[in-house]
Amino acid sequence: MGASAGIGGRLVSETPISIIDLETTGLSEGIDKIVELAVVRCEPGKSPELVLDTLVNPRRAVAATEIHGISDSDVANAPLFSEIAHDVADALADSVVCAYNVYFDIRFLRSELQYSGVHSDPPHFCLMYMRPLLGMGPRCRLSVACEEHGIDFGDRHMAAADALAEAELWQLYLRRMKEEKVRTFDDIARRKSYKFTQSFGLAPPSRTGPGSAFGKARLKSRFSGVADKSVRTSEGDGTLEYFEQLKLALSDWTLTPGEIESLREIRTKNGIPPEKTRALHCHIFAWALNQYNADRQISEHEAVNLKKLHSMLLELGYAPGA
C-alpha cells in the first residue's frame, strides 16, 4: 500500500486510537490462542470507552491459569474467536491500534483474524516503547509504568482493566507530545525508527460489514468479577512479576544482557526459589513443545524455534534437559 494511504501525515491528536489487550494460552501465535480480548477506543475530544470485552473459547485446554486467572470453565460458554471476528475488526475500524508490548498482541490478533477469514492489517504503535521515545522513562512492564505515573492499575492480567489503564497512559502521552511538539505520526517515526513505525505506511482498515449474528449478548466479560481470580492473585512471591518480565523478554525471541540482568534481579529481590524458576521455565517450554507436537510432527521451523527458546531459558539459568 502506498505511503500516501498511510497515517504518517495525520495529526495524532485528531486520530482515533484503539487500545487492545489480550490474554492467551501461551506465547506462540498460530498455535496458542486468545482467551480474553478487550478494546478501548480513544476518540479525539472524548473520554476513553471500553467498546469490546469478552472471554474467548480457544477450543482447547486453557493454559497459564496461574497467570491470567482464566480456567476451562470460565471460557466454556464464551464465544469462539471466529464468531466475533467481525465485531473485533469493526471495533478497530478507522483507527490506529496500540498496545503495551504491541509486538505480542498484534501477532496474535492478526493470526486469529486471518484464521477466521477476516483480513485486517492496521497501522499500530507500542505504548511501552513510546515511554523512552518521549523521554518519559525506560521500557518497562505495564505495572511499573502505571506506578511511576500515578495510575491505579487495578487487576493485573485482566484484559479490560489493563486496557483502561493503558488508555490513561495514552492521555499522558498525548499531553507530553503536545509539549514536545510531536504532532504527526511521521514526527513519532522521526524521533526513533522502531519496527512498529513501518506500519505507518498502512491505512486504518474500514468496517467489515455486518457483525456477529450472536450480538453482544453472547459476549462474556469478567471485568465485573465473572472469573475466579484467586489462583492469579494468590501468587505473592514474585512469580507473577518474574513471568511478566520473562514474557516481555521472550516476545521478540531475543535476550539482551539487560533483560537477563533484570530477570535475575527479580528472582533475587523476591527470593524466588530455584525449584519455582525451573518449574516456570519448564512450563513455558512445555507450551511450545506440546503445541508444536500437536500434529505428531515437528517441522524444521518449529525445531529452530524450540532450540532458540531452550537456549534463551538456559541463559537465564535453567532449561529442561540441560
C-alpha positions in Angstrom: 0.0 0.0 0.0 1.4 3.4 -1.0 2.7 5.8 1.6 0.0 8.3 0.6 -2.6 6.0 2.0 -0.8 5.7 5.3 -1.1 7.7 8.5 2.3 9.4 8.5 1.0 12.9 8.0 -2.1 12.6 10.2 -2.3 14.6 13.4 -2.1 12.2 16.3 -4.4 14.2 18.5 -7.1 14.0 15.8 -6.8 10.3 15.1 -9.0 7.6 16.7 -6.9 5.2 18.7 -7.9 1.6 19.6 -6.1 0.1 22.6 -6.1 -3.7 22.6 -5.2 -6.1 25.4 -5.1 -9.9 25.2 -4.7 -12.9 27.4 -3.6 -16.0 25.7 -2.9 -19.7 26.3 0.8 -19.2 25.6 3.5 -17.3 23.7 3.2 -18.7 20.1 0.7 -17.1 17.8 -1.0 -19.6 15.4 -0.5 -22.3 18.0 -1.6 -20.7 21.2 -5.0 -19.0 21.3 -6.6 -15.8 22.6 -8.7 -16.5 25.7 -9.7 -12.8 26.5 -9.8 -9.7 24.5 -10.6 -6.0 25.3 -10.7 -2.9 23.0 -10.8 0.6 24.4 -11.5 3.3 21.8 -9.9 6.8 22.4 -11.8 9.2 20.1 -10.5 12.7 19.7 -12.1 15.0 22.3 -13.9 12.2 24.1 -13.1 10.0 27.1 -11.8 6.5 26.5 -14.5 3.9 26.1 -14.4 0.2 26.6 -16.2 -1.0 23.4 -15.4 -4.7 23.4 -14.6 -7.0 26.3 -15.0 -10.8 26.3 -13.6 -14.1 27.2 -12.9 -16.3 24.2 -13.3 -20.1 23.9 -10.0 -21.3 22.5 -11.4 -24.8 21.7 -8.5 -26.3 23.6 -7.4 -26.6 27.2 -6.7 -23.3 28.8 -3.1 -22.9 29.9 -1.4 -20.3 32.1 -4.3 -20.1 34.5 -1.9 -19.2 37.3 -1.0 -16.1 35.4 -4.3 -14.7 34.0 -6.8 -16.5 36.3 -8.8 -17.9 33.4 -9.9 -21.5 33.6 -11.6 -24.0 31.3 -14.9 -23.5 33.0 -14.7 -19.7 32.5 -14.5 -20.0 28.7 -16.9 -22.9 28.3 -19.8 -20.6 27.3 -17.7 -17.9 25.8 -17.8 -17.2 22.0 -15.2 -18.6 19.7 -13.0 -16.0 18.1 -14.4 -16.8 14.7 -17.8 -15.9 16.0 -16.8 -12.4 17.0 -14.0 -11.8 14.4 -16.1 -9.2 12.5 -17.0 -7.5 15.8 -13.3 -7.3 16.7 -12.4 -5.9 13.3 -15.2 -3.3 13.5 -14.1 -2.2 17.0 -10.7 -1.4 15.4 -12.1 0.1 12.2 -10.9 3.6 11.1 -8.4 3.8 13.9 -4.7 3.2 14.7 -4.1 0.3 17.0 -1.8 0.3 20.0 -1.0 -1.9 22.9 1.5 -2.3 25.7 4.1 -4.6 24.0 2.2 -4.3 20.7 4.6 -6.8 19.0 3.0 -9.6 21.1 -0.6 -8.5 20.8 -0.6 -7.6 17.1 0.8 -11.0 16.1 -2.0 -12.9 17.9 -4.6 -10.5 16.6 -3.5 -10.9 13.0 -3.3 -14.7 13.4 -6.8 -15.1 14.9 -8.4 -12.7 12.4 -6.7 -14.4 9.4 -7.7 -17.8 10.6 -11.3 -16.5 10.9 -11.2 -15.3 7.3 -11.0 -11.6 8.2 -8.2 -9.5 6.7 -7.1 -6.7 8.9 -3.6 -5.2 9.0 -3.9 -2.0 10.9 -1.2 0.6 11.5 0.0 0.3 15.1 2.4 1.5 17.7 3.6 0.4 21.1 2.8 2.2 24.4 5.8 0.5 26.1 8.3 1.9 23.6 6.6 5.3 23.5 7.8 5.9 27.1 11.5 6.2 26.1 10.7 7.7 22.8 9.0 10.6 24.6 11.6 10.8 27.3 9.2 9.6 30.0 11.2 6.7 31.3 12.7 3.4 30.2 10.9 0.5 28.6 9.3 -1.5 31.5 6.3 -3.6 32.5 2.9 -2.0 32.5 2.6 -2.2 36.3 5.8 -0.3 36.7 4.8 2.4 34.2 1.4 2.8 35.9 3.0 3.1 39.3 5.5 5.7 38.1 2.8 7.8 36.5 0.3 7.5 39.4 -2.2 5.4 37.6 -4.4 2.9 39.5 -3.5 -0.4 37.8 -6.3 -2.5 39.4 -6.4 -6.1 38.4 -3.3 -7.4 36.6 -3.7 -9.7 33.6 -7.4 -8.8 33.2 -7.7 -7.5 29.6 -10.3 -4.8 30.2 -8.6 -3.4 33.3 -5.2 -3.4 31.7 -6.6 -1.7 28.5 -8.2 1.0 30.6 -5.0 1.6 32.5 -3.2 1.8 29.1 -5.8 4.4 28.0 -4.8 6.6 31.0 -1.2 6.2 29.9 -2.1 7.3 26.4 -3.7 10.5 27.7 -0.4 11.3 29.5 1.5 10.6 26.3 -0.8 12.9 24.3 0.0 15.8 26.7 3.7 15.1 26.5 3.6 15.0 22.7 1.9 18.4 22.7 4.7 19.8 25.0 7.3 18.2 22.7 5.6 19.4 19.5 5.2 15.8 18.3 2.2 16.4 16.1 2.0 13.7 13.5 2.8 10.0 13.2 5.8 11.0 11.0 7.1 13.1 13.9 6.9 9.9 16.1 8.9 8.0 13.4 11.5 10.7 13.2 12.1 10.5 16.9 13.2 6.9 16.7 12.7 4.3 14.0 11.2 1.4 16.0 9.9 -1.5 14.0 6.3 -0.5 14.5 6.8 2.8 12.7 7.0 0.7 9.5 3.2 0.1 9.8 2.6 3.9 9.5 2.5 3.3 5.7 -0.7 1.4 6.2 -4.2 2.9 6.2 -6.7 2.2 9.1 -9.0 -0.7 8.0 -12.6 0.1 7.1 -15.6 -1.6 8.7 -16.1 -5.2 7.5 -19.9 -5.1 7.3 -22.4 -7.0 9.4 -21.0 -8.1 12.8 -21.6 -11.3 14.7 -25.0 -12.9 14.4 -24.9 -13.6 18.1 -24.7 -9.9 19.1 -23.2 -8.5 22.3 -25.4 -10.7 24.4 -23.1 -13.6 23.6 -20.0 -11.8 24.9 -18.8 -12.9 28.3 -16.9 -10.3 30.3 -15.1 -11.0 33.6 -14.5 -7.3 34.3 -17.3 -7.3 36.8 -15.8 -10.4 38.5 -17.1 -13.2 36.4 -13.9 -15.3 36.7 -12.4 -16.5 40.0 -9.0 -14.8 40.2 -7.9 -16.5 43.4 -5.2 -18.5 41.6 -3.7 -15.5 40.0 -3.8 -13.2 43.0 -2.5 -15.8 45.4 1.0 -15.6 43.9 2.7 -13.3 46.4 6.3 -14.5 46.0 7.2 -12.5 42.9 6.3 -15.3 40.5 3.9 -13.2 38.5 6.4 -10.3 38.3 9.0 -12.7 37.0 6.6 -14.2 34.4 5.6 -10.8 33.2 9.3 -9.8 32.7 10.1 -13.2 31.1 7.2 -12.9 28.7 8.3 -9.4 27.8 11.9 -10.5 27.2 11.0 -13.6 25.1 8.4 -11.8 23.0 10.9 -10.8 20.3 12.8 -14.2 20.5 16.0 -12.4 21.7 17.5 -11.8 25.1 19.7 -8.8 25.8 22.2 -8.6 28.6 20.0 -6.0 30.3 16.9 -8.3 30.2 18.9 -11.2 31.6 20.2 -9.0 34.4 16.7 -7.7 35.1 15.2 -11.1 35.3 17.9 -12.3 37.7 17.4 -9.2 39.9 13.6 -10.0 40.1 14.4 -13.6 41.3 16.9 -12.3 43.8 14.7 -9.5 45.1 11.7 -11.7 45.6 13.7 -14.7 46.8 12.1 -16.9 44.2 13.4 -20.4 44.9 15.3 -22.3 42.2 12.7 -25.0 42.0 9.9 -22.5 41.2 12.1 -20.9 38.5 12.8 -24.3 37.0 9.1 -25.2 37.1 8.1 -21.9 35.3 10.8 -22.4 32.6 9.6 -26.0 32.1 6.0 -24.7 31.9 7.0 -22.2 29.2 9.0 -24.7 27.2 6.2 -27.3 27.5 3.7 -24.8 26.0 5.7 -24.6 22.8 6.7 -28.3 22.7 3.2 -29.6 23.2 1.6 -27.3 20.7 4.3 -27.9 18.1 3.8 -31.6 18.5 0.0 -31.5 18.3 0.1 -32.8 14.7 2.7 -35.5 15.8 5.5 -33.9 13.8 7.8 -31.0 14.3 8.8 -29.0 11.3 12.2 -27.6 10.7 10.9 -24.1 11.6 9.4 -25.4 14.8 12.6 -27.2 15.7 14.6 -23.9 15.2 12.1 -22.1 17.5 12.4 -24.8 20.2 16.1 -24.7 20.1 16.1 -20.9 20.3 13.7 -21.0 23.3 15.8 -23.7 25.0 18.9 -21.6 24.6 17.3 -18.5 26.0 15.9 -20.3 29.0 19.4 -21.8 29.6 20.9 -18.3 29.6 18.5 -17.5 32.4 19.8 -20.4 34.5 17.8 -23.4 33.6 16.3 -25.2 30.6 14.6 -28.6 30.5 17.0 -31.4 30.0 20.1 -29.3 30.5 
